Amino acid sequence: MLTKRPFNAFIIVFSLVLMFVIFSVPSTGLAAGEIVYLKYNVHAFQKGSGYNASYANWTNPGPGHVLFPVNTAVRVSPLSRWRAGRGFLLTTVDDGKKISYEFHKQRMGMSIDEYVRLITSPKKISLKRLSKKDREGVRLGKAMVGMTKKGVMTALGYPACHRTPSLEDGVYVYWQSRFKTLAVEFNSKGKVLRIRQ
């Protein structure tokens, strides 16, 4: 009996440590290695050998700006433990590029899992229903007068919820960089009226 007590204590401690590790790193809600597709363009900037992107979109961050287009195949995984809860990692399937994607749960009003499901799709999305103007904006990664709300979101990304609380709003606010915003104003028909920088 006495020889089993240290073993039982070891099992208990090991189980507690394992639970801490599992629950301290948020999941992405996806099975390991699962391939998904971007529903919106992801704007990023190159930093060293990798790329940084954000829930705030950074539609024109300056030198090193890179556009990962809609329908890019990616795998999603958690960031390293010390950055757990602050974002997730996208790895492109074709060429293995790694995009560290920052996330702010309070500003977005949703979990990382919910956000990942919002911006990715298990299969490629069709752009056929978008207008010619929308498709041009999506290709360029820009908002243009005459585009629809759907076209703008596909081109620039899902707008940050703390500045655009509802997709029914007449203005979508994006960040061009960490310090500069871009406001896309829509008319009553949901088409871009003007763009304020």
Sequence and secondary structure as in RCSB ss.txt:
>XXXX:A:sequence
MLTKRPFNAFIIVFSLVLMFVIFSVPSTGLAAGEIVYLKYNVHAFQKGSGYNASYANWTNPGPGHVLFPVNTAVR
VSPLSRWRAGRGFLLTTVDDGKKISYEFHKQRMGMSIDEYVRLITSPKKISLKRLSKKDREGVRLGKAMVGMTKK
GVMTALGYPACHRTPSLEDGVYVYWQSRFKTLAVEFNSKGKVLRIRQ
>XXXX:A:secstr
 TTHHHHHHHHHHHHHHHHHHHHHS   SS TT EEEESS EEEEEETTEEEEETT  S  STTEEEE TT EEE
EEE  GGGTTSEEEEEETTT  EEEEE  HHHHTS HHHHHHHHEESS    TTS HHHHHHHHHT   TT BHH
HHHHHH S  TTT   TTSSEEEEESSSS EEEEEE TTSBEEEEE 
